[in-house]
């Protein structure tokens, strides 16, 4: 099992998501829960396609941190 970091953004009428460090894998959904599940399915499909085409799967994913700044 491999973990991937996804970013979920409010797109106005729905939510959109993409995978950090894995270009081209995106999804949408009406709720955060729906876009998360849709993203899981999209990611599985995307990785399967990469394997079938002989593409190298990403070995090291980005490190994600948060920082605090005065606002």
C-alpha positions as CSV (number, residue, x, y, z in Angstrom):
1,X,0.0,0.0,0.0
2,X,1.4,3.4,-1.0
3,X,0.1,6.7,0.3
4,X,-0.3,9.7,-2.0
5,X,-1.0,13.3,-1.0
6,X,-3.9,14.9,-2.7
7,X,-4.9,18.6,-2.7
8,X,-8.6,19.3,-2.6
9,X,-9.9,22.8,-3.7
10,X,-13.3,24.4,-3.6
11,X,-14.2,24.9,-7.3
12,X,-17.4,26.9,-6.6
13,X,-20.1,24.4,-7.6
14,X,-18.0,21.3,-6.6
15,X,-14.6,20.3,-5.4
16,X,-11.6,19.4,-7.5
17,X,-8.5,17.3,-6.5
18,X,-5.1,16.5,-7.8
19,X,-2.1,14.4,-6.7
20,X,1.1,16.2,-5.6
21,X,4.0,14.9,-7.7
22,X,1.9,13.0,-10.2
23,X,0.9,15.2,-13.1
24,X,-2.4,14.5,-15.0
25,X,-4.2,12.7,-12.2
26,X,-7.3,14.8,-11.3
27,X,-10.9,14.3,-10.2
28,X,-14.0,16.2,-9.0
29,X,-16.9,15.6,-6.7
30,X,-19.8,17.4,-5.1
31,X,-18.5,16.9,-1.6
32,X,-15.0,16.5,0.0
33,X,-15.9,12.8,0.7
34,X,-17.0,12.2,-2.9
35,X,-13.9,13.9,-4.4
36,X,-11.7,11.9,-2.1
37,X,-13.2,8.6,-3.2
38,X,-13.2,9.7,-6.8
39,X,-9.6,10.6,-6.5
40,X,-8.7,7.2,-5.1
41,X,-10.4,5.5,-8.1
42,X,-8.7,8.0,-10.5
43,X,-5.3,7.3,-8.9
44,X,-5.7,3.5,-9.2
45,X,-6.7,3.9,-12.9
46,X,-3.8,6.3,-13.6
47,X,-1.2,4.1,-12.0
48,X,-2.5,1.0,-13.8
49,X,-2.2,2.9,-17.1
50,X,1.3,3.9,-16.3
51,X,2.2,0.3,-15.6
52,X,0.6,-0.9,-18.8
53,X,2.6,1.7,-20.8
54,X,5.8,0.8,-19.1
55,X,6.1,4.2,-17.4
56,X,8.2,4.5,-14.3
57,X,6.1,5.0,-11.2
58,X,7.1,7.9,-8.9
59,X,9.6,6.6,-6.3
60,X,9.7,9.7,-4.0
61,X,6.7,11.9,-3.4
62,X,6.9,15.6,-2.3
63,X,7.3,16.5,1.3
64,X,4.4,18.6,2.4
65,X,4.6,20.9,5.4
66,X,2.6,23.9,6.8
67,X,4.1,27.1,8.1
68,X,2.5,29.8,10.1
69,X,2.9,33.5,9.2
70,X,1.4,36.6,10.7
71,X,-1.7,37.7,8.9
